Amino acid sequence: MELDLDESSLAIGRIERALSRIEKALSERANPAPAPAANDQSALKAEVAAVIGELDRLIAEAKNG
């Protein structure tokens, strides 16, 4: 299965949005505030996992296509 340009653009868009959410969450943590809730940490971990998954998929497709 070859990754086409549209799919690549969509994947890059998802990565950019996820990285933006991660950046926002990390900047909120940097401000002196109460400790983040466990569900906030889980959400951040899920965002990081999603970015890694998208990057892995793009890399695999690039190697195969």
Buried (B, 14 or more C-beta within 10 A) or exposed (E): EEBEEEBEEEBEEBBEEBBEBBEEBEEEEEEEEEEBEEEEEEBBEEBBEBBEBBEEEBEEBEEEE
